[in-house]
Amino acid sequence: MRRREILQERNRPLEHVHFIEQGVASLFARTSRDGPVEVAMIGRLGLVGIPVVLGTMRSPNRCLVQVPGEALRIASEDLRQAIDACPELRQQLMNYVQALLVQNSQSVLCNVRHELRERLCRWLLLACDRLDDRMIPVTHDLLSMTLGVRRAGVTTALAKLEATGALHRSRGAIEVVDRGILEQGTCECYRIISREYSRLTARAPSSTERPQEFERPQELWLERGATALDR
């Protein structure tokens, strides 16, 4: 996956579903008058192509690659056939849909009700989880578009977080130095999103362990899909 690559275009039928192995992609909502704002972040162990899973085949949201990486790709029609043939696969995918819907709803609440510092901490924590890395290759301009705020506001908020020792800024990247400071600075939205991912995977992390998404679901989903298609 290349930076700024479009994985899902607005209002166009989806030909493929992408299961992300490395990197981060974002779903953006927009109107003809307003610029794009991120409504969901999809990373390692997530998928782009929810409309295919739901059978609607298209969406008004565009999905762009934010952090380059790798993804497994399957034709939409092949995945639909596998879903119809394998109830267990369908349930696994629906679990992910539920987790993403929770992220959508909490992002809306967070963007309306919470301070920029809290929103920024939430975004950085989610990015770390989905990249499985402390180094986040992201620019201030990209964060500005993602959070729907002015670039100057992002720069100021990052500088204040850096002064606390939470992170270190470099050209085109942010390194999370002390995750605990970010967790103290974020709002409850991050914890709600993370708990939902953990609940849907029937996995109860310890209090010191960061929440995980599905344990390599691509292999499970695609293996079951291939088995269903062979029947």
N, C-alpha and C positions, 0 to 999 in steps of 0.2 A: 504494500500500500504506500502510495506517494502522498506527501503533504499536499493538502487542498484537493485531493482526488475526490470526486463525487461518487459515493457508493449508492446513494438513493436520491433521485431527482424528484422535485415536487410535481405531483399530479401526473406522473408517468408510470406505466406498468413496470413492475420490478421483474427483471429477467433472471436475476440471481440473488441468493442470500449469502451473506458473508459471515463466517464464524471467526472472530478475531482471535489470533494467537498472540500477537504482540502489537503494541501501538494503541492509539486512542482515536475514536471518531465521535463526532457530536451531531446530535439532531438539532436542527434550527427551525424555529417558527418565525414567520415574518408576514407583513402586509405590504401592499403597494406603497404605503406612506412611511412605514417604519422599517428600520434596518433589522437584520437578523439577531435573534437572541437564543441562546442555548436552552433547550428544554430537557435534554438528557445527554449523559455521557456514557459511551459504550467502549469498553476496553477488553483487556485480556479475559477470555472466557465468556464474552458476550456475543450477541449476533445483531447484524443489521439486516432487516427484512421482516419486521413484525407484521406488516400488511399481508405477506405471503402466509405466515403462520395462521393469521385470522381469516384468510380467504378473501380479503378485500383487494389485494394485489397492487394498491397504490396509496399514496399519502400526500397531504399538502406540505409535509416537512421534508426538507433537504438534509442529507447526511454527508458531512465532509470529514475527511481524515485530518485530524489535528496533529497527531504525532505519528510519523511514519512507522510501519511495521509490516507484519505478515498476517494473512487471513486465509482460511480455507473457503472455497466457493463451491456452491452447488446450484444447479439450475432450479428455478422456482417450481417448475412443473414436477421435477423429480422429487423435490422435498414434499410437495403436496401429496404425491402418490404415497410416499413413505409415511406421512402423517395419517393418511386414511387407512393404511394397512397395519399400523402399529400403535395401539392405544397408549402404550407406555411412553413411546416417543412423543406423542401428542401431549401427555401430561407434563413431561419434562419441559417441553417448549412453553406450555401454558404457565408453568411456574416462573419461567423467565419473563414472560409477558407481564405477570403480576408484579414482579420485582421492578420492572422498568416503569410500570404505571405509578408505583409508589414514588419512584425517583422523580417522575414528571410532576406529580402533585406537590411533593415537598419542595421542588425547585420553584414552582409558582409561588407558594407561600413564602419561601425564603427570599425571593427577589422582591416581593412586595413589602414584607414586614421587617426584615432584618438588615442590620447595618452592613456596609460594604466589607468591613474587616471580617465579620462572621461568615459572609458569603464566600469571601476569598479563601478563608481557612477551610471551609467545606469543600470548595472546588479542588484545592491542593491535596487534601486528604483523599478525596475520591480518585484523583488522578494517580496518586501514589498506589492506591489499591489496585487500580486497573492496569497500571504499568508494572506493578510489582518491583518498583524501583524508587529510590529517593531523588533521582535526577529527572526533572521534568523539562523536556525541551519545548519551551513555550515562550513567546515574546509578550511584551506589555500590550502591543496592539491586538494580539490574539485574545488575551485575557479581557481587554476592553470590549471587544465584540462579543465574546462569550458571555460576559456578565451584564452586558447592556449598559455600560457606564463609560464616562470619559477616560481617556488614557491617563490623564494627569491624576485622576483619583486612584487608579490602579497603582501608578508609580509611587504615590504617597503612602498608600496602604502597605505596599511591599516594603518600602523603606522602614516603616515603623515595625513591621514584623521582623525584618532583618536586625534591627536594633535590639530586639529581645533575644536574639540568638536562635530563632525558630528556623531561619532559612538563610541561604546565601545566594545572591544574584550574580549571574555572569551573563555575557552576551548570548542571547538566544536561549537561555536556560535558567531554571531555578532549582537549587538543591535544597531539599528538606533536611535540615541539620538536627532539629529536635522536634520530633513528631508530637511529643507530649504537650508542647507549648501550643501547637496548632489545635490539638484536641481540646485544650482548655479555652481557646479563643473562638472555636466554632460554636454554632448554634445546635439545638437538638435535632435539626433536620438531618445532619450527617449520621447521627446515631440511629434515627428512625430508618433511614435508607439502608444502613449497614445491617441492622437487625433483621430487616425483611429478607435481604439476600441470605443471611444465615438461616433464618427460619425455613425458607423454601428449599434449602439444601439439606434440611434435617441435621444441621451441624451446629453444635453449641460451642463456640470458641471460649477460651478462658478470658478472664478480665484483662489480661496483659497481651492477648493475641489479637491482631487486627482482623476484622471480619474478612472473609473470603467470598468470592463468587463461586460458581460451580467448579468442582474439581475436574478440570479438563473435560467439559461436557461435549466438546466437538467430537472427540473420539467415541463417546457414548452415543451421541445423537446420530452421527454419520454411520457408525457401525450398525446401529439398529435400523437406520433408514435403508442401508444397503441390504441388510438381511430381509427387510420387508419387501423390497423391490424384487428380490430373488425368489420370493415365494410363488 
